[in-house]
């Protein structure tokens, strides 16, 4: 078997709201502990600890994301890795069913109007993100990824004339 397998890990740049969300969650926890102390006593600290655990396990990991692209022949799988510990499959697609794959800012994409946009790139303005236009379930979906040169070569083998590098 001559399967072509390639994996790539892309770290998402922190979004502008990540730090304010972290600060706001911590302020809410402290406010619950301090403001409820006169009313319910030591129970306010127990509630604050429960809120802190919820934030630690459910909110903070969502703010530290890496995307893993796995390409096996013409199948592309995109997973999100939260806090370097928890993995979630975001999408799996056949790149041969794509209408076009081109750089995000390419003029070739102007004629395509996506109904849904999924951004799985690093969010870095200096990075070269590619758009994959797919027809899915009677909707046009645009998926942004940030492949390196080796992954682009793998995709080019299967896409042919539908892959543009501008």
MIZAZA-720479 format. One record per residue (C-alpha): y, x, z; residue in one letter. Coordinates in steps of 0.25 Angstrom, whole numbers, always signed. Layout:
R north  east    up residu
R     Y     X     Z      a
...
END
This chain:
R north  east    up residu
R    +0    +0    +0      x
R   +14    +5    -4      x
R   +22    -3    +6      x
R   +36    +2    +8      x
R   +41    +0   +22      x
R   +54    +4   +28      x
R   +61    +1   +41      x
R   +76    +3   +44      x
R   +83    +0   +57      x
R   +98    -4   +57      x
R  +106    -5   +70      x
R  +116   -16   +70      x
R  +130   -12   +73      x
R  +136   -19   +86      x
R  +144   -31   +82      x
R  +158   -33   +87      x
R  +153   -44   +97      x
R  +142   -37  +103      x
R  +150   -30  +114      x
R  +158   -42  +118      x
R  +145   -50  +119      x
R  +139   -40  +128      x
R  +152   -40  +137      x
R  +153   -55  +137      x
R  +139   -56  +142      x
R  +141   -46  +153      x
R  +153   -53  +157      x
R  +146   -67  +158      x
R  +135   -61  +166      x
R  +145   -55  +176      x
R  +154   -67  +176      x
R  +141   -76  +180      x
R  +138   -66  +191      x
R  +152   -66  +197      x
R  +157   -80  +194      x
R  +145   -87  +199      x
R  +143   -79  +212      x
R  +152   -88  +220      x
R  +145  -101  +215      x
R  +130   -97  +215      x
R  +129   -83  +222      x
R  +119   -73  +219      x
R  +113   -83  +209      x
R  +125   -79  +199      x
R  +119   -64  +199      x
R  +105   -70  +195      x
R  +111   -78  +184      x
R  +119   -66  +179      x
R  +107   -57  +179      x
R   +99   -68  +171      x
R  +111   -68  +161      x
R  +111   -53  +160      x
R   +96   -53  +157      x
R   +98   -63  +146      x
R  +109   -55  +140      x
R  +101   -42  +141      x
R   +89   -48  +134      x
R   +95   -58  +124      x
R  +110   -55  +121      x
R  +111   -40  +122      x
R   +99   -36  +113      x
R  +105   -45  +102      x
R  +117   -36  +102      x
R  +109   -23   +98      x
R  +102   -26   +85      x
R   +95   -17   +75      x
R   +89   -22   +62      x
R   +76   -16   +56      x
R   +73   -18   +42      x
R   +59   -16   +37      x
R   +56   -17   +23      x
R   +41   -17   +18      x
R   +41   -17    +3      x
R   +50   -29    +0      x
R   +50   -36   +13      x
R   +62   -34   +22      x
R   +61   -37   +37      x
R   +73   -36   +46      x
R   +72   -36   +61      x
R   +82   -36   +72      x
R   +80   -27   +84      x
R   +88   -31   +96      x
R   +91   -20  +106      x
R   +80   -11  +100      x
R   +70   -19  +107      x
R   +68   -33  +101      x
R   +65   -36   +87      x
R   +67   -49   +79      x
R   +64   -51   +64      x
R   +77   -55   +57      x
R   +71   -58   +43      x
R   +60   -54   +34      x
R   +63   -55   +19      x
R   +57   -51    +5      x
R   +68   -42    -2      x
R   +63   -46   -15      x
R   +67   -60   -13      x
R   +81   -56   -11      x
R   +91   -59   -22      x
R   +99   -46   -20      x
R  +101   -34   -11      x
R  +114   -27   -11      x
R  +124   -21    -2      x
R  +131   -30    +7      x
R  +145   -28    +0      x
R  +139   -28   -14      x
R  +146   -37   -25      x
R  +133   -41   -30      x
R  +131   -50   -17      x
R  +144   -58   -20      x
R  +136   -69   -28      x
R  +127   -71   -17      x
R  +131   -81    -6      x
R  +122   -80    +6      x
R  +120   -92   +15      x
R  +115   -83   +27      x
R  +118   -69   +30      x
R  +109   -60   +39      x
R  +115   -47   +43      x
R  +105   -37   +47      x
R  +113   -24   +44      x
R  +120   -15   +54      x
R  +133   -21   +53      x
R  +139    -7   +50      x
R  +150    -8   +40      x
R  +147    +6   +34      x
R  +132    +2   +33      x
R  +127    -3   +19      x
R  +121   -17   +21      x
R  +114   -24   +10      x
R  +113   -39    +8      x
R  +100   -45    +4      x
R  +102   -59    -2      x
R   +90   -68    +0      x
R   +87   -83    -4      x
R   +80   -88    +9      x
R   +77  -103   +12      x
R   +88  -109    +2      x
R   +98   -99    +7      x
R  +104   -86    +3      x
R  +103   -76   +14      x
R  +110   -62   +14      x
R  +103   -52   +23      x
R  +111   -39   +26      x
R  +103   -26   +29      x
R  +107   -12   +30      x
R   +96    -4   +23      x
R   +96   +11   +22      x
R   +93   +19    +9      x
R   +78   +19   +10      x
R   +77    +4   +13      x
R   +86    +1    +1      x
R   +76    +9    -8      x
R   +65    +1    -2      x
R   +72   -12    -5      x
R   +76    -7   -19      x
R   +62    -5   -23      x
R   +59   -20   -21      x
R   +72   -26   -25      x
R   +75   -19   -38      x
R   +87   -25   -45      x
R   +91   -34   -33      x
R   +94   -22   -25      x
R  +108   -17   -26      x
R  +114    -5   -19      x
R  +128    -5   -26      x
END
